[in-house]
Amino acid sequence: MSRADNPYDNAWAESFWGRLKAELDMLRGGYESIGQLKSVLFEYIDGYYNTRRLHSSLNYLNPTAFEAEYYRQTG
């Protein structure tokens, strides 16, 4: 939740959920079970979003590569 008078607190979360819904076509229907939804979400987040998807805010690196570069530079 956003702090009072700070509409940008939650911008990253809104962006993530927007991309998630768009890329998984979640608006077209549901999933047969919670287990199936969990599997699809895990595959998307851990298999694509954090490892392959390029993020403009991270200088067009994926989060895994950005984090590796950060730790390489800092020590």
Summary of the structure (lengths in Angstrom):
residues: 75
radius of gyration: 15.4
end to end distance: 34.0
largest distance: 46.6
contacts: 143
relative contact order: 0.08
helix: 63%
strand: 3%
